[in-house]
Amino acid sequence: MATDDETLDRLFRALGDVTRRRIVEELGKRDGQSLFELYTRIVKNHGIGQTRQGFSRHLVTLERAGLIAVEWQGTTKLHRLDTAPLARLKSGWLAPFQETSQ
């Protein structure tokens, strides 16, 4: 079982790359996309160019951090955004840094 520090490390590492942040943003706009759909949207909308193999590695990093979940529809692997790790980050580690409204 991963420690809280290991979980935080994976999450921050995943969000520490611009391509992965763009993937999270794109899944936030339209959930349940295939590798090809995501890759095309990232290249077209954000001008980020790389091989699909390199792009796939970004998806694996996000999946290991718990930010995306995978679902198979027939032979198509769909990627879905899971915001639970971000909510836990906000209510956990980031909580002491949030301004209280008074």
Summary of the structure (lengths in Angstrom):
residues: 102
radius of gyration: 14.9
end to end distance: 38.9
largest distance: 52.6
contacts: 255
relative contact order: 0.17
helix: 59%
strand: 13%
